[in-house]
Amino acid sequence: MPPITHPETYPKFQKQLGKVAVLAEMINWCIRNPLQGQPLALDDPKMTAIQSYVVW
């Protein structure tokens, strides 16, 4: 297993969002900003898969 380079716990205050955010909100922030993509709905199965992977 690769080393954990960014250990994160959520919910927590995120300067980028200016509020306390849950993991799904940070995933969408990353999709929108650095990746310039379209955010996922919070109940989208793809969002569930990404969150599961991150938590694992």
Secondary structure, 3 states (H helix, E strand, C coil): CCCCCCCCCCCEEECCCCEEECHHHHHHHHHHCCCCCCCCCCCCHHHHHHHHHHHC
